[in-house]
């Protein structure tokens, strides 16, 4: 059995935290729409977007 290790990449993406709480029932299309309309970014350029719930106990990327 081979050991598999997580390799860190030095090419880390830009990470954005959406500050307003979101409803976690939103699907990927709804979150992509938030990224486009609220942040003015294209969700397809390789950046990472993080969202939190109202209590700030969960994180969704």
PDB file of N, CA, C, O and CB in Angstrom:
ATOM      1  N   UNK A   1       0.842  -1.173   0.000  1.00  0.00           N
ATOM      2  CA  UNK A   1       0.000   0.000   0.000  1.00  0.00           C
ATOM      3  C   UNK A   1       0.890   1.241   0.000  1.00  0.00           C
ATOM      4  O   UNK A   1       1.841   1.333   0.776  1.00  0.00           O
ATOM      5  CB  UNK A   1      -0.960  -0.005   1.217  1.00  0.00           C
ATOM      6  N   UNK A   2       0.575   2.185  -0.871  1.00  0.00           N
ATOM      7  CA  UNK A   2       1.357   3.408  -0.969  1.00  0.00           C
ATOM      8  C   UNK A   2       0.824   4.455  -0.009  1.00  0.00           C
ATOM      9  O   UNK A   2      -0.381   4.558   0.224  1.00  0.00           O
ATOM     10  CB  UNK A   2       1.346   3.944  -2.400  1.00  0.00           C
ATOM     11  N   UNK A   3       1.747   5.226   0.541  1.00  0.00           N
ATOM     12  CA  UNK A   3       1.341   6.373   1.350  1.00  0.00           C
ATOM     13  C   UNK A   3       1.019   7.526   0.416  1.00  0.00           C
ATOM     14  O   UNK A   3       1.753   7.802  -0.533  1.00  0.00           O
ATOM     15  CB  UNK A   3       2.451   6.774   2.372  1.00  0.00           C
ATOM     16  N   UNK A   4      -0.074   8.184   0.697  1.00  0.00           N
ATOM     17  CA  UNK A   4      -0.454   9.346  -0.105  1.00  0.00           C
ATOM     18  C   UNK A   4      -0.440  10.561   0.798  1.00  0.00           C
ATOM     19  O   UNK A   4      -1.033  10.559   1.877  1.00  0.00           O
ATOM     20  CB  UNK A   4      -1.856   9.155  -0.769  1.00  0.00           C
ATOM     21  N   UNK A   5       0.235  11.584   0.352  1.00  0.00           N
ATOM     22  CA  UNK A   5       0.375  12.802   1.137  1.00  0.00           C
ATOM     23  C   UNK A   5      -0.238  13.971   0.388  1.00  0.00           C
ATOM     24  O   UNK A   5      -0.241  14.016  -0.843  1.00  0.00           O
ATOM     25  CB  UNK A   5       1.852  13.081   1.458  1.00  0.00           C
ATOM     26  N   UNK A   6      -0.741  14.886   1.138  1.00  0.00           N
ATOM     27  CA  UNK A   6      -1.266  16.119   0.570  1.00  0.00           C
ATOM     28  C   UNK A   6      -0.092  17.043   0.287  1.00  0.00           C
ATOM     29  O   UNK A   6       0.677  17.381   1.187  1.00  0.00           O
ATOM     30  CB  UNK A   6      -2.301  16.795   1.527  1.00  0.00           C
ATOM     31  N   UNK A   7       0.038  17.442  -0.952  1.00  0.00           N
ATOM     32  CA  UNK A   7       1.099  18.367  -1.320  1.00  0.00           C
ATOM     33  C   UNK A   7       0.534  19.772  -1.392  1.00  0.00           C
ATOM     34  O   UNK A   7      -0.507  19.996  -2.011  1.00  0.00           O
ATOM     35  CB  UNK A   7       1.744  17.968  -2.663  1.00  0.00           C
ATOM     36  N   UNK A   8       1.205  20.707  -0.771  1.00  0.00           N
ATOM     37  CA  UNK A   8       0.779  22.092  -0.841  1.00  0.00           C
ATOM     38  C   UNK A   8       1.255  22.707  -2.143  1.00  0.00           C
ATOM     39  O   UNK A   8       2.372  22.457  -2.597  1.00  0.00           O
ATOM     40  CB  UNK A   8       1.306  22.889   0.362  1.00  0.00           C
ATOM     41  N   UNK A   9       0.408  23.499  -2.724  1.00  0.00           N
ATOM     42  CA  UNK A   9       0.751  24.197  -3.957  1.00  0.00           C
ATOM     43  C   UNK A   9       1.085  25.640  -3.624  1.00  0.00           C
ATOM     44  O   UNK A   9       0.406  26.266  -2.810  1.00  0.00           O
ATOM     45  CB  UNK A   9      -0.408  24.120  -4.989  1.00  0.00           C
ATOM     46  N   UNK A  10       2.095  26.154  -4.228  1.00  0.00           N
ATOM     47  CA  UNK A  10       2.444  27.551  -4.009  1.00  0.00           C
ATOM     48  C   UNK A  10       1.569  28.467  -4.848  1.00  0.00           C
ATOM     49  O   UNK A  10       1.580  29.684  -4.665  1.00  0.00           O
ATOM     50  CB  UNK A  10       3.916  27.792  -4.330  1.00  0.00           C
ATOM     51  N   UNK A  11       0.816  27.887  -5.760  1.00  0.00           N
ATOM     52  CA  UNK A  11      -0.112  28.659  -6.582  1.00  0.00           C
ATOM     53  C   UNK A  11      -1.485  28.662  -5.918  1.00  0.00           C
ATOM     54  O   UNK A  11      -2.445  28.105  -6.452  1.00  0.00           O
ATOM     55  CB  UNK A  11      -0.196  28.078  -8.024  1.00  0.00           C
ATOM     56  N   UNK A  12      -1.569  29.288  -4.758  1.00  0.00           N
ATOM     57  CA  UNK A  12      -2.830  29.324  -4.026  1.00  0.00           C
ATOM     58  C   UNK A  12      -3.784  30.317  -4.682  1.00  0.00           C
ATOM     59  O   UNK A  12      -3.357  31.371  -5.152  1.00  0.00           O
ATOM     60  CB  UNK A  12      -2.595  29.696  -2.547  1.00  0.00           C
ATOM     61  N   UNK A  13      -5.078  29.981  -4.714  1.00  0.00           N
ATOM     62  CA  UNK A  13      -6.041  30.911  -5.318  1.00  0.00           C
ATOM     63  C   UNK A  13      -6.315  32.087  -4.391  1.00  0.00           C
ATOM     64  O   UNK A  13      -6.016  32.044  -3.198  1.00  0.00           O
ATOM     65  CB  UNK A  13      -7.356  30.187  -5.650  1.00  0.00           C
ATOM     66  N   UNK A  14      -6.883  33.124  -4.960  1.00  0.00           N
ATOM     67  CA  UNK A  14      -7.352  34.230  -4.123  1.00  0.00           C
ATOM     68  C   UNK A  14      -8.568  33.733  -3.349  1.00  0.00           C
ATOM     69  O   UNK A  14      -9.388  32.988  -3.886  1.00  0.00           O
ATOM     70  CB  UNK A  14      -7.702  35.508  -4.986  1.00  0.00           C
ATOM     71  N   UNK A  15      -8.684  34.143  -2.096  1.00  0.00           N
ATOM     72  CA  UNK A  15      -9.789  33.706  -1.249  1.00  0.00           C
ATOM     73  C   UNK A  15     -10.583  34.931  -0.831  1.00  0.00           C
ATOM     74  O   UNK A  15     -10.023  35.901  -0.320  1.00  0.00           O
ATOM     75  CB  UNK A  15      -9.276  32.920  -0.002  1.00  0.00           C
ATOM     76  N   UNK A  16     -11.893  34.882  -1.050  1.00  0.00           N
ATOM     77  CA  UNK A  16     -12.789  35.972  -0.691  1.00  0.00           C
ATOM     78  C   UNK A  16     -13.816  35.455   0.306  1.00  0.00           C
ATOM     79  O   UNK A  16     -14.373  34.371   0.135  1.00  0.00           O
ATOM     80  CB  UNK A  16     -13.485  36.566  -1.948  1.00  0.00           C
ATOM     81  N   UNK A  17     -14.058  36.239   1.344  1.00  0.00           N
ATOM     82  CA  UNK A  17     -15.089  35.907   2.330  1.00  0.00           C
ATOM     83  C   UNK A  17     -16.277  36.830   2.110  1.00  0.00           C
ATOM     84  O   UNK A  17     -16.156  38.049   2.234  1.00  0.00           O
ATOM     85  CB  UNK A  17     -14.545  36.033   3.794  1.00  0.00           C
ATOM     86  N   UNK A  18     -17.424  36.245   1.784  1.00  0.00           N
ATOM     87  CA  UNK A  18     -18.655  37.016   1.628  1.00  0.00           C
ATOM     88  C   UNK A  18     -19.167  37.308   3.030  1.00  0.00           C
ATOM     89  O   UNK A  18     -19.485  36.380   3.774  1.00  0.00           O
ATOM     90  CB  UNK A  18     -19.734  36.242   0.761  1.00  0.00           C
ATOM     91  N   UNK A  19     -19.251  38.580   3.403  1.00  0.00           N
ATOM     92  CA  UNK A  19     -19.488  38.939   4.800  1.00  0.00           C
ATOM     93  C   UNK A  19     -20.925  38.769   5.261  1.00  0.00           C
ATOM     94  O   UNK A  19     -21.156  38.448   6.427  1.00  0.00           O
ATOM     95  CB  UNK A  19     -19.080  40.342   5.019  1.00  0.00           C
ATOM     96  N   UNK A  20     -21.890  38.972   4.389  1.00  0.00           N
ATOM     97  CA  UNK A  20     -23.291  38.834   4.798  1.00  0.00           C
ATOM     98  C   UNK A  20     -23.634  37.352   4.953  1.00  0.00           C
ATOM     99  O   UNK A  20     -23.180  36.532   4.155  1.00  0.00           O
ATOM    100  CB  UNK A  20     -24.242  39.512   3.764  1.00  0.00           C
ATOM    101  N   UNK A  21     -24.422  36.998   5.961  1.00  0.00           N
ATOM    102  CA  UNK A  21     -24.803  35.589   6.118  1.00  0.00           C
ATOM    103  C   UNK A  21     -25.698  35.140   4.967  1.00  0.00           C
ATOM    104  O   UNK A  21     -26.489  35.921   4.438  1.00  0.00           O
ATOM    105  CB  UNK A  21     -25.523  35.368   7.466  1.00  0.00           C
ATOM    106  N   UNK A  22     -25.559  33.872   4.589  1.00  0.00           N
ATOM    107  CA  UNK A  22     -26.384  33.327   3.512  1.00  0.00           C
ATOM    108  C   UNK A  22     -27.229  32.181   4.043  1.00  0.00           C
ATOM    109  O   UNK A  22     -26.955  31.626   5.107  1.00  0.00           O
ATOM    110  CB  UNK A  22     -25.508  32.851   2.330  1.00  0.00           C
ATOM    111  N   UNK A  23     -28.251  31.841   3.289  1.00  0.00           N
ATOM    112  CA  UNK A  23     -29.066  30.671   3.563  1.00  0.00           C
ATOM    113  C   UNK A  23     -28.337  29.470   2.962  1.00  0.00           C
ATOM    114  O   UNK A  23     -28.096  29.443   1.755  1.00  0.00           O
ATOM    115  CB  UNK A  23     -30.526  30.824   2.977  1.00  0.00           C
ATOM    116  N   UNK A  24     -27.985  28.488   3.772  1.00  0.00           N
ATOM    117  CA  UNK A  24     -27.201  27.360   3.286  1.00  0.00           C
ATOM    118  C   UNK A  24     -27.993  26.423   2.383  1.00  0.00           C
ATOM    119  O   UNK A  24     -27.437  25.444   1.886  1.00  0.00           O
ATOM    120  CB  UNK A  24     -26.656  26.589   4.446  1.00  0.00           C
ATOM    121  N   UNK A  25     -29.260  26.693   2.161  1.00  0.00           N
ATOM    122  CA  UNK A  25     -30.031  25.893   1.213  1.00  0.00           C
ATOM    123  C   UNK A  25     -29.782  26.343  -0.218  1.00  0.00           C
ATOM    124  O   UNK A  25     -30.251  25.704  -1.159  1.00  0.00           O
ATOM    125  CB  UNK A  25     -31.520  25.975   1.535  1.00  0.00           C
ATOM    126  N   UNK A  26     -29.047  27.437  -0.391  1.00  0.00           N
ATOM    127  CA  UNK A  26     -28.718  27.904  -1.749  1.00  0.00           C
ATOM    128  C   UNK A  26     -27.823  26.876  -2.432  1.00  0.00           C
ATOM    129  O   UNK A  26     -26.912  26.313  -1.825  1.00  0.00           O
ATOM    130  CB  UNK A  26     -28.016  29.302  -1.710  1.00  0.00           C
ATOM    131  N   UNK A  27     -28.104  26.652  -3.694  1.00  0.00           N
ATOM    132  CA  UNK A  27     -27.298  25.739  -4.495  1.00  0.00           C
ATOM    133  C   UNK A  27     -26.124  26.499  -5.112  1.00  0.00           C
ATOM    134  O   UNK A  27     -25.991  27.707  -4.922  1.00  0.00           O
ATOM    135  CB  UNK A  27     -28.158  25.067  -5.597  1.00  0.00           C
ATOM    136  N   UNK A  28     -25.289  25.794  -5.840  1.00  0.00           N
ATOM    137  CA  UNK A  28     -24.094  26.395  -6.447  1.00  0.00           C
ATOM    138  C   UNK A  28     -24.452  27.532  -7.397  1.00  0.00           C
ATOM    139  O   UNK A  28     -23.742  28.536  -7.451  1.00  0.00           O
ATOM    140  CB  UNK A  28     -23.291  25.333  -7.196  1.00  0.00           C
ATOM    141  N   UNK A  29     -25.536  27.389  -8.141  1.00  0.00           N
ATOM    142  CA  UNK A  29     -25.925  28.455  -9.075  1.00  0.00           C
ATOM    143  C   UNK A  29     -26.302  29.732  -8.338  1.00  0.00           C
ATOM    144  O   UNK A  29     -25.970  30.828  -8.789  1.00  0.00           O
ATOM    145  CB  UNK A  29     -27.094  27.998  -9.950  1.00  0.00           C
ATOM    146  N   UNK A  30     -26.993  29.602  -7.207  1.00  0.00           N
ATOM    147  CA  UNK A  30     -27.363  30.776  -6.416  1.00  0.00           C
ATOM    148  C   UNK A  30     -26.154  31.471  -5.824  1.00  0.00           C
ATOM    149  O   UNK A  30     -26.110  32.699  -5.762  1.00  0.00           O
ATOM    150  CB  UNK A  30     -28.311  30.383  -5.310  1.00  0.00           C
ATOM    151  N   UNK A  31     -25.168  30.690  -5.386  1.00  0.00           N
ATOM    152  CA  UNK A  31     -23.946  31.278  -4.840  1.00  0.00           C
ATOM    153  C   UNK A  31     -23.125  31.945  -5.949  1.00  0.00           C
ATOM    154  O   UNK A  31     -22.531  33.002  -5.735  1.00  0.00           O
ATOM    155  CB  UNK A  31     -23.103  30.200  -4.126  1.00  0.00           C
ATOM    156  N   UNK A  32     -23.095  31.330  -7.122  1.00  0.00           N
ATOM    157  CA  UNK A  32     -22.383  31.935  -8.253  1.00  0.00           C
ATOM    158  C   UNK A  32     -23.027  33.260  -8.644  1.00  0.00           C
ATOM    159  O   UNK A  32     -22.334  34.206  -9.019  1.00  0.00           O
ATOM    160  CB  UNK A  32     -22.367  30.974  -9.460  1.00  0.00           C
ATOM    161  N   UNK A  33     -24.346  33.326  -8.556  1.00  0.00           N
ATOM    162  CA  UNK A  33     -25.053  34.571  -8.853  1.00  0.00           C
ATOM    163  C   UNK A  33     -24.698  35.659  -7.842  1.00  0.00           C
ATOM    164  O   UNK A  33     -24.546  36.823  -8.212  1.00  0.00           O
ATOM    165  CB  UNK A  33     -26.568  34.334  -8.863  1.00  0.00           C
ATOM    166  N   UNK A  34     -24.565  35.283  -6.558  1.00  0.00           N
ATOM    167  CA  UNK A  34     -24.123  36.241  -5.538  1.00  0.00           C
ATOM    168  C   UNK A  34     -22.731  36.785  -5.855  1.00  0.00           C
ATOM    169  O   UNK A  34     -22.479  37.984  -5.739  1.00  0.00           O
ATOM    170  CB  UNK A  34     -24.123  35.581  -4.150  1.00  0.00           C
ATOM    171  N   UNK A  35     -21.846  35.898  -6.250  1.00  0.00           N
ATOM    172  CA  UNK A  35     -20.476  36.308  -6.578  1.00  0.00           C
ATOM    173  C   UNK A  35     -20.492  37.304  -7.735  1.00  0.00           C
ATOM    174  O   UNK A  35     -19.784  38.311  -7.702  1.00  0.00           O
ATOM    175  CB  UNK A  35     -19.603  35.076  -6.938  1.00  0.00           C
ATOM    176  N   UNK A  36     -21.295  37.025  -8.751  1.00  0.00           N
ATOM    177  CA  UNK A  36     -21.357  37.919  -9.911  1.00  0.00           C
ATOM    178  C   UNK A  36     -22.006  39.254  -9.575  1.00  0.00           C
ATOM    179  O   UNK A  36     -21.461  40.310  -9.898  1.00  0.00           O
ATOM    180  CB  UNK A  36     -22.119  37.254 -11.042  1.00  0.00           C
ATOM    181  N   UNK A  37     -23.167  39.212  -8.927  1.00  0.00           N
ATOM    182  CA  UNK A  37     -23.932  40.438  -8.713  1.00  0.00           C
ATOM    183  C   UNK A  37     -23.424  41.278  -7.551  1.00  0.00           C
ATOM    184  O   UNK A  37     -23.349  42.502  -7.661  1.00  0.00           O
ATOM    185  CB  UNK A  37     -25.367  40.099  -8.483  1.00  0.00           C
ATOM    186  N   UNK A  38     -23.079  40.647  -6.451  1.00  0.00           N
ATOM    187  CA  UNK A  38     -22.682  41.394  -5.254  1.00  0.00           C
ATOM    188  C   UNK A  38     -21.203  41.776  -5.256  1.00  0.00           C
ATOM    189  O   UNK A  38     -20.844  42.883  -4.855  1.00  0.00           O
ATOM    190  CB  UNK A  38     -22.990  40.580  -4.017  1.00  0.00           C
ATOM    191  N   UNK A  39     -20.351  40.867  -5.704  1.00  0.00           N
ATOM    192  CA  UNK A  39     -18.913  41.127  -5.672  1.00  0.00           C
ATOM    193  C   UNK A  39     -18.371  41.629  -7.004  1.00  0.00           C
ATOM    194  O   UNK A  39     -17.281  42.199  -7.053  1.00  0.00           O
ATOM    195  CB  UNK A  39     -18.178  39.876  -5.272  1.00  0.00           C
ATOM    196  N   UNK A  40     -19.119  41.423  -8.081  1.00  0.00           N
ATOM    197  CA  UNK A  40     -18.662  41.858  -9.395  1.00  0.00           C
ATOM    198  C   UNK A  40     -17.546  41.006  -9.963  1.00  0.00           C
ATOM    199  O   UNK A  40     -16.790  41.469 -10.817  1.00  0.00           O
ATOM    200  CB  UNK A  40     -18.211  43.268  -9.325  1.00  0.00           C
ATOM    201  N   UNK A  41     -17.428  39.758  -9.502  1.00  0.00           N
ATOM    202  CA  UNK A  41     -16.384  38.846  -9.972  1.00  0.00           C
ATOM    203  C   UNK A  41     -17.007  37.745 -10.815  1.00  0.00           C
ATOM    204  O   UNK A  41     -18.194  37.445 -10.681  1.00  0.00           O
ATOM    205  CB  UNK A  41     -15.599  38.241  -8.783  1.00  0.00           C
ATOM    206  N   UNK A  42     -16.213  37.151 -11.671  1.00  0.00           N
ATOM    207  CA  UNK A  42     -16.650  35.961 -12.391  1.00  0.00           C
ATOM    208  C   UNK A  42     -16.339  34.749 -11.519  1.00  0.00           C
ATOM    209  O   UNK A  42     -15.197  34.586 -11.091  1.00  0.00           O
ATOM    210  CB  UNK A  42     -15.953  35.850 -13.796  1.00  0.00           C
ATOM    211  N   UNK A  43     -17.323  33.896 -11.245  1.00  0.00           N
ATOM    212  CA  UNK A  43     -17.071  32.732 -10.392  1.00  0.00           C
ATOM    213  C   UNK A  43     -16.250  31.641 -11.077  1.00  0.00           C
ATOM    214  O   UNK A  43     -15.963  30.614 -10.461  1.00  0.00           O
ATOM    215  CB  UNK A  43     -18.378  32.152  -9.933  1.00  0.00           C
ATOM    216  N   UNK A  44     -15.870  31.841 -12.326  1.00  0.00           N
ATOM    217  CA  UNK A  44     -15.175  30.808 -13.086  1.00  0.00           C
ATOM    218  C   UNK A  44     -13.691  31.098 -13.290  1.00  0.00           C
ATOM    219  O   UNK A  44     -13.042  30.431 -14.096  1.00  0.00           O
ATOM    220  CB  UNK A  44     -15.834  30.640 -14.419  1.00  0.00           C
ATOM    221  N   UNK A  45     -13.143  32.081 -12.575  1.00  0.00           N
ATOM    222  CA  UNK A  45     -11.739  32.454 -12.777  1.00  0.00           C
ATOM    223  C   UNK A  45     -10.770  31.767 -11.826  1.00  0.00           C
ATOM    224  O   UNK A  45      -9.576  32.067 -11.860  1.00  0.00           O
ATOM    225  CB  UNK A  45     -11.593  33.930 -12.632  1.00  0.00           C
ATOM    226  N   UNK A  46     -11.239  30.858 -10.982  1.00  0.00           N
ATOM    227  CA  UNK A  46     -10.343  30.093 -10.135  1.00  0.00           C
ATOM    228  C   UNK A  46     -10.175  30.607  -8.728  1.00  0.00           C
ATOM    229  O   UNK A  46      -9.403  30.031  -7.961  1.00  0.00           O
ATOM    230  CB  UNK A  46      -9.043  30.032 -10.758  1.00  0.00           C
ATOM    231  N   UNK A  47     -10.868  31.673  -8.354  1.00  0.00           N
ATOM    232  CA  UNK A  47     -10.792  32.168  -6.974  1.00  0.00           C
ATOM    233  C   UNK A  47     -11.698  31.313  -6.086  1.00  0.00           C
ATOM    234  O   UNK A  47     -12.607  30.640  -6.571  1.00  0.00           O
ATOM    235  CB  UNK A  47     -11.202  33.679  -6.893  1.00  0.00           C
ATOM    236  N   UNK A  48     -11.437  31.352  -4.802  1.00  0.00           N
ATOM    237  CA  UNK A  48     -12.228  30.605  -3.827  1.00  0.00           C
ATOM    238  C   UNK A  48     -13.094  31.591  -3.061  1.00  0.00           C
ATOM    239  O   UNK A  48     -12.601  32.605  -2.567  1.00  0.00           O
ATOM    240  CB  UNK A  48     -11.315  29.788  -2.856  1.00  0.00           C
ATOM    241  N   UNK A  49     -14.386  31.294  -2.962  1.00  0.00           N
ATOM    242  CA  UNK A  49     -15.340  32.158  -2.265  1.00  0.00           C
ATOM    243  C   UNK A  49     -15.900  31.391  -1.079  1.00  0.00           C
ATOM    244  O   UNK A  49     -16.349  30.253  -1.219  1.00  0.00           O
ATOM    245  CB  UNK A  49     -16.487  32.631  -3.218  1.00  0.00           C
ATOM    246  N   UNK A  50     -15.871  32.022   0.094  1.00  0.00           N
ATOM    247  CA  UNK A  50     -16.367  31.392   1.319  1.00  0.00           C
ATOM    248  C   UNK A  50     -17.583  32.160   1.823  1.00  0.00           C
ATOM    249  O   UNK A  50     -17.621  33.390   1.782  1.00  0.00           O
ATOM    250  CB  UNK A  50     -15.257  31.341   2.411  1.00  0.00           C
ATOM    251  N   UNK A  51     -18.572  31.417   2.298  1.00  0.00           N
ATOM    252  CA  UNK A  51     -19.821  31.980   2.799  1.00  0.00           C
ATOM    253  C   UNK A  51     -20.088  31.411   4.184  1.00  0.00           C
ATOM    254  O   UNK A  51     -19.719  30.271   4.467  1.00  0.00           O
ATOM    255  CB  UNK A  51     -21.008  31.677   1.832  1.00  0.00           C
ATOM    256  N   UNK A  52     -20.729  32.199   5.055  1.00  0.00           N
ATOM    257  CA  UNK A  52     -21.062  31.726   6.399  1.00  0.00           C
ATOM    258  C   UNK A  52     -22.562  31.823   6.630  1.00  0.00           C
ATOM    259  O   UNK A  52     -23.277  32.531   5.921  1.00  0.00           O
ATOM    260  CB  UNK A  52     -20.301  32.535   7.471  1.00  0.00           C
ATOM    261  N   UNK A  53     -23.019  31.087   7.649  1.00  0.00           N
ATOM    262  CA  UNK A  53     -24.421  31.189   8.043  1.00  0.00           C
ATOM    263  C   UNK A  53     -24.584  32.326   9.043  1.00  0.00           C
ATOM    264  O   UNK A  53     -23.609  32.983   9.408  1.00  0.00           O
ATOM    265  CB  UNK A  53     -24.928  29.852   8.645  1.00  0.00           C
ATOM    266  N   UNK A  54     -25.806  32.556   9.482  1.00  0.00           N
ATOM    267  CA  UNK A  54     -26.096  33.692  10.360  1.00  0.00           C
ATOM    268  C   UNK A  54     -25.350  33.594  11.691  1.00  0.00           C
ATOM    269  O   UNK A  54     -24.889  34.609  12.214  1.00  0.00           O
ATOM    270  CB  UNK A  54     -27.594  33.783  10.617  1.00  0.00           C
ATOM    271  N   UNK A  55     -25.228  32.392  12.241  1.00  0.00           N
ATOM    272  CA  UNK A  55     -24.559  32.219  13.531  1.00  0.00           C
ATOM    273  C   UNK A  55     -23.035  32.176  13.405  1.00  0.00           C
ATOM    274  O   UNK A  55     -22.327  32.123  14.411  1.00  0.00           O
ATOM    275  CB  UNK A  55     -25.048  30.948  14.195  1.00  0.00           C
ATOM    276  N   UNK A  56     -22.531  32.200  12.167  1.00  0.00           N
ATOM    277  CA  UNK A  56     -21.082  32.127  11.898  1.00  0.00           C
ATOM    278  C   UNK A  56     -20.468  30.832  12.435  1.00  0.00           C
ATOM    279  O   UNK A  56     -19.308  30.813  12.847  1.00  0.00           O
ATOM    280  CB  UNK A  56     -20.366  33.335  12.522  1.00  0.00           C
ATOM    281  N   UNK A  57     -21.249  29.760  12.426  1.00  0.00           N
ATOM    282  CA  UNK A  57     -20.755  28.470  12.902  1.00  0.00           C
ATOM    283  C   UNK A  57     -20.396  27.531  11.758  1.00  0.00           C
ATOM    284  O   UNK A  57     -19.725  26.522  11.973  1.00  0.00           O
ATOM    285  CB  UNK A  57     -21.789  27.818  13.790  1.00  0.00           C
ATOM    286  N   UNK A  58     -20.834  27.849  10.556  1.00  0.00           N
ATOM    287  CA  UNK A  58     -20.572  26.987   9.402  1.00  0.00           C
ATOM    288  C   UNK A  58     -19.975  27.809   8.271  1.00  0.00           C
ATOM    289  O   UNK A  58     -20.211  29.011   8.152  1.00  0.00           O
ATOM    290  CB  UNK A  58     -21.866  26.282   8.932  1.00  0.00           C
ATOM    291  N   UNK A  59     -19.204  27.131   7.457  1.00  0.00           N
ATOM    292  CA  UNK A  59     -18.552  27.765   6.323  1.00  0.00           C
ATOM    293  C   UNK A  59     -18.860  26.943   5.083  1.00  0.00           C
ATOM    294  O   UNK A  59     -18.777  25.715   5.114  1.00  0.00           O
ATOM    295  CB  UNK A  59     -17.014  27.894   6.548  1.00  0.00           C
ATOM    296  N   UNK A  60     -19.211  27.606   4.001  1.00  0.00           N
ATOM    297  CA  UNK A  60     -19.506  26.946   2.737  1.00  0.00           C
ATOM    298  C   UNK A  60     -18.609  27.571   1.675  1.00  0.00           C
ATOM    299  O   UNK A  60     -18.506  28.795   1.594  1.00  0.00           O
ATOM    300  CB  UNK A  60     -21.027  27.075   2.356  1.00  0.00           C
ATOM    301  N   UNK A  61     -17.957  26.735   0.856  1.00  0.00           N
ATOM    302  CA  UNK A  61     -17.090  27.258  -0.204  1.00  0.00           C
ATOM    303  C   UNK A  61     -17.580  26.804  -1.547  1.00  0.00           C
ATOM    304  O   UNK A  61     -16.982  27.141  -2.568  1.00  0.00           O
ATOM    305  CB  UNK A  61     -15.643  26.821   0.000  1.00  0.00           C
TER     306      UNK A  61
END
